[in-house]
Amino acid sequence: MGRLWVGLGALAGLGAVAMAAFAAHGLAWLDPKALHMVESAVQMQGWHALALLAAGIWAPRGGRWADAAGFAFTAGIVLFCGSVYAFALQGIVAAGVAPAGGTLLMIGWAMLGISAVRAR
């Protein structure tokens, strides 16, 4: 599964850079509060793209816990960042989705830590 996490991490990183460029050059029409939300989501996406890369590189030693962290990071990025982008850019409210995604991101970090403690 390590290759999957590295691939998804690279894709998430690509998306974060693309969204950062879009925010910097194409969102002048957006109100400052919404633009700040986009920038925060980009930052979270970028950090968790790196977390996915780490989970992928660590997966051969970290086992199931590292893979579980990869699942949590992936779902967390989609739910948290996706819902923040949807709200900031289109006003789409998905109640509870961002907190669920943020919780998954935190759980992913906990699972990655557990994978280090339990490493083979």
N, C-alpha and C positions, 0 to 999 in steps of 0.2 A: 504494500500500500504506500510505501515511502515515495515512489515515483508519482503517485496520484497527488499526494500532498504538495510535493515540489511543483508539479504542473499547475495545480490550483493556486498555489502561492504566487507563482509567476503570473498567472492570469489576473489574480487579485491586484498584484503590484502594477501590472500594465493598466488595469482599470483605474487604479488610484492616480497614476500619473496622468492618464487621459482626462479624468475628472478634474484634477488640479489645473491642468491647462485650460480646460473649458471654463472653470470658475474664474481663472485669472484673465481670460481673454473674451469670453462669450457671455458672461452673466452680468454685464454692467447694468442691465435693466432690473436686476433683483434687488430687493431692499436689503440694507446692511445686516439685519438680523438673520434673514434667510441665507444670505451669502456666508455668514459666520457658521451657520448650521452645516452648510455644504463643506466648508473648510474643515470643520470638526470631524465630519464623516470621512472625508478624504484622509485625514490624519489617522483615524481609527482603522480604516481599510489598509493603509500603508503599513502600520505597525503589525496588523494581524496577517498581512501577506507574508511578512518576515517570520511571524510565528508559525505559519503553515510550512514555510521552508525549513524551519528548525524541526518541526514535527516530522517532516519527510526525511530529513537527514538523520534524525535520531531514531526513527521507526525501527530499523533493524535491531537495535539494542533495546529500545523502549517497549517494544511489543504492543500488546493490545491497548495499553494505556496511552501510548503515543498515537496510535491510530484513532482511539476515541477522542483524543485532543484534536486531531485533524478534522474529524467530523464536527466537533463542537465549534472549532474556529470557522470552518466553512459555513455552517448554518448560521453562526453568529454574524459573520460578515454580511451574508445575504439579508438576514432579518433586520439587523441593526442599521447597517449603512443603507440598505435598500429603502427601508421605511423613512429614514431621515432624508434621503435624496427625494423620495416621492413627496414628502410633506413640504420640504423647502422649495422644490421646483414646481410642483403642481397643486399643492394644497391638499393632497390626498392624506386623509387621516386613517391610520390603521391602529386602532386602540390596542395597546399592550404588545404590539409587535416589536418596537424598539427596546422596551425593557426586557422582553424575552430574549432578543438577540444579544443584548448586553450581558445578560446573565449567562448565556451560552459562551460568550467570550471569556468571562471570568472562570467558568467551569473548565473551559479548555486549558487555561493556565494552570488550574489546580491539577488536572489530569496529566499535563505535561510534567509537572513537578512530581507527581506520584510515580510516573514512568521512570524518572531519574532515580528515585529511592528504591524502586523495585527492579531496576535494570538487571538483566542477566549477566 
